[in-house]
Amino acid sequence: MKKSDICAEVLKLASPIVQENGCTIYDIEFKKEGGDYYLRVFIDMADENAKVSLNECEAVSRALSDALDAADPI
């Protein structure tokens, strides 16, 4: 599977999770660093005047991790 296909699949999985937590997806990155591949989902708050807190990061990360484990897009 191509990197762009993986990012598109992750976008589908992540969008509802991120929205449930009052955030938006800023970017998705899947790239090789050293010998390993890393998937990063960057989020921002839906409200432009608010900042993403550790609580939102944690909630999105945990829920997205479970969804990624179940779907296994990589």
C-alpha positions as CSV (number, residue, x, y, z in Angstrom):
1,M,0.0,0.0,0.0
2,K,1.3,3.5,-0.9
3,K,1.9,6.1,1.8
4,S,-0.8,8.3,0.3
5,D,-3.3,5.4,0.5
6,I,-2.3,4.8,4.2
7,C,-2.7,8.5,5.0
8,A,-6.2,8.5,3.3
9,E,-7.3,5.5,5.3
10,V,-6.0,7.0,8.5
11,L,-7.9,10.2,7.7
12,K,-11.1,8.2,7.4
13,L,-10.5,6.5,10.7
14,A,-9.3,9.6,12.6
15,S,-11.8,12.2,11.4
16,P,-14.8,11.1,13.6
17,I,-12.5,10.5,16.6
18,V,-10.9,13.9,16.3
19,Q,-14.2,15.7,15.8
20,E,-15.7,14.0,18.9
21,N,-13.0,15.6,20.9
22,G,-13.6,19.1,19.5
23,C,-10.6,19.1,17.3
24,T,-9.7,19.2,13.6
25,I,-7.0,17.3,11.7
26,Y,-4.2,19.7,10.7
27,D,-2.0,17.1,9.0
28,I,-1.2,13.4,8.7
29,E,2.3,12.2,8.2
30,F,3.6,8.7,7.5
31,K,7.3,8.6,6.9
32,K,10.5,6.7,7.5
33,E,13.0,8.0,10.0
34,G,16.1,5.9,10.4
35,G,15.0,2.3,10.0
36,D,11.4,2.8,11.3
37,Y,8.2,4.3,9.9
38,Y,6.2,6.8,12.0
39,L,2.6,7.8,11.7
40,R,1.8,11.2,13.1
41,V,-1.7,12.8,13.2
42,F,-1.5,16.5,14.0
43,I,-4.6,18.1,15.5
44,D,-5.8,21.6,16.2
45,M,-8.8,22.9,18.1
46,A,-12.0,23.5,16.1
47,D,-12.3,26.8,17.9
48,E,-9.5,29.0,16.5
49,N,-9.1,30.8,19.8
50,A,-8.5,27.7,21.9
51,K,-5.3,25.6,22.2
52,V,-5.0,21.9,22.2
53,S,-4.4,20.6,25.7
54,L,-2.7,17.4,26.8
55,N,-6.2,16.0,27.6
56,E,-7.3,16.3,24.0
57,C,-4.1,14.8,22.7
58,E,-4.4,11.9,25.1
59,A,-8.1,11.3,24.3
60,V,-7.5,11.3,20.5
61,S,-4.3,9.2,20.8
62,R,-6.0,6.5,22.8
63,A,-9.1,6.3,20.7
64,L,-7.2,6.5,17.4
65,S,-4.7,3.8,18.6
66,D,-7.6,1.4,19.2
67,A,-9.2,2.2,15.8
68,L,-5.8,1.7,14.1
69,D,-5.3,-1.6,15.8
70,A,-8.7,-2.8,14.7
71,A,-8.4,-1.6,11.1
72,D,-4.7,-2.3,10.6
73,P,-4.2,0.1,7.7
74,I,-0.4,-0.2,7.7
